[in-house]
Amino acid sequence: MIAPLRRTHRWIWIARVLALPGLVIAAWAVRPPADASPVAAMPDDARGQTLRFEPAVARGFLADDGSLTVTLEDEVPLAMAYWSATHSTGTKLPSDAIWLGAVDALAAARLRVPDPQAGGTIVLYSLGTHAVFARAASPVDRKRGG
């Protein structure tokens, strides 16, 4: 009575052992490529400015149409991107900050800035530490000297 059950169980395990390597290879073959940099992630005809975050824990590209691409250089717990018209230097989030979206350490975040022609600062905030950990002035502000 138990012999047919054991035989079936053995064949199921043999099938799993033979199928698993093929499934892993197929998964590797169809995975999307990792984003190397935010500039490389933008289309060739995109016009805009590369952002310099201080400190240099992230890279960014702000296109003229208002699309923002941010890539973290290091793991940060629960990172969020905000847009602020004020230029604060503390670790607290500015009161006028507008949430743009979450920033993941594994892939480039594609976000939208409310008004790309207006001056402001892109602020990266960690919900894990409740502090601003990086900021970058918009290219418009750098041209104005702000």
C-alpha positions in Angstrom: 0.0 0.0 0.0 2.8 2.5 0.8 5.1 1.3 -2.1 3.1 3.1 -4.9 3.1 6.3 -2.9 6.9 6.1 -2.4 7.4 5.4 -6.0 5.3 8.4 -7.1 7.1 10.6 -4.6 10.5 9.5 -5.9 9.5 10.3 -9.5 8.2 13.7 -8.5 11.5 14.5 -6.8 13.5 13.2 -9.8 11.4 15.5 -12.1 12.0 18.5 -9.8 15.7 17.9 -9.7 15.9 17.6 -13.5 13.7 20.7 -14.1 15.1 23.1 -11.6 18.4 23.9 -13.4 16.6 24.6 -16.6 14.1 26.9 -14.9 16.9 28.9 -13.2 18.8 29.3 -16.5 15.5 30.4 -18.2 14.9 32.9 -15.5 18.5 34.4 -15.9 18.0 34.6 -19.6 14.8 36.7 -19.4 15.6 39.0 -16.6 15.9 42.7 -17.5 19.3 44.4 -17.5 20.3 46.4 -14.4 20.4 50.1 -14.8 24.0 51.2 -14.8 23.5 54.9 -14.4 20.6 57.4 -14.6 22.2 59.1 -17.6 22.4 55.7 -19.4 18.8 55.0 -18.5 17.6 58.2 -20.3 16.8 58.1 -24.1 19.6 59.4 -26.4 17.6 62.4 -27.4 16.8 63.5 -23.8 18.0 66.9 -23.0 18.6 68.0 -19.4 21.2 68.3 -16.7 23.1 65.8 -14.5 22.4 66.5 -10.8 25.2 66.5 -8.2 23.9 65.3 -4.8 25.7 66.4 -1.7 27.0 64.2 -0.2 27.6 62.0 -3.3 25.4 59.1 -2.2 23.1 59.3 -5.3 23.2 60.2 -9.0 20.5 62.0 -10.9 19.4 63.3 -14.2 16.8 66.0 -14.6 15.4 66.2 -18.1 14.0 69.4 -19.6 10.5 67.9 -19.7 10.5 67.4 -15.9 11.3 63.8 -15.7 13.8 62.9 -12.9 15.9 59.8 -12.7 17.6 59.0 -9.4 19.9 56.1 -8.6 21.3 55.4 -5.1 24.9 54.6 -4.7 24.4 52.9 -1.4 21.7 51.1 0.6 19.5 53.6 2.4 16.5 52.5 4.5 13.2 53.6 2.9 14.5 56.5 0.8 12.1 59.1 -0.5 12.6 61.9 -3.0 11.1 65.4 -2.4 11.1 68.7 -4.3 11.4 71.9 -2.3 11.6 75.5 -3.3 13.6 76.4 -0.2 17.3 75.6 0.3 17.6 74.3 3.8 20.9 72.6 5.0 19.6 70.8 8.1 18.5 67.2 8.4 14.8 68.0 8.8 12.5 67.9 5.7 11.5 71.4 4.6 7.9 72.4 5.3 7.2 73.1 1.7 8.5 69.8 0.4 6.5 68.0 -2.3 6.8 64.2 -2.3 8.0 62.8 -5.7 8.2 59.1 -4.9 10.2 56.3 -3.4 13.8 55.7 -4.4 15.0 52.1 -4.4 18.7 51.0 -4.0 18.3 48.3 -6.6 17.0 50.2 -9.6 16.8 53.7 -11.0 13.7 55.6 -9.8 11.8 57.5 -12.5 10.0 60.5 -11.0 8.3 63.7 -12.2 9.3 67.2 -10.9 6.3 69.6 -10.5 7.8 72.5 -12.4 11.2 71.9 -14.1 11.7 75.6 -14.9 11.3 76.8 -11.4 14.2 76.8 -9.0 14.4 74.4 -6.1 16.1 71.5 -4.5 15.7 67.8 -4.8 15.9 66.3 -1.3 16.5 62.7 -0.5 15.0 61.7 2.9 15.3 58.4 4.8 12.2 57.2 6.6 14.5 54.7 8.4 16.6 57.4 10.1 14.0 60.3 9.8 16.6 62.6 8.3 17.6 64.2 5.0 20.7 62.4 3.7 21.3 64.2 0.4 20.2 67.1 -1.7 20.9 68.5 -5.1 20.2 72.0 -6.4 18.2 72.2 -9.7 20.3 73.3 -12.7 18.0 76.4 -12.9 19.2 77.4 -9.4 22.8 76.9 -10.3 22.5 79.2 -13.3 20.9 81.9 -11.1 23.6 81.5 -8.5 21.3 80.1 -5.9 
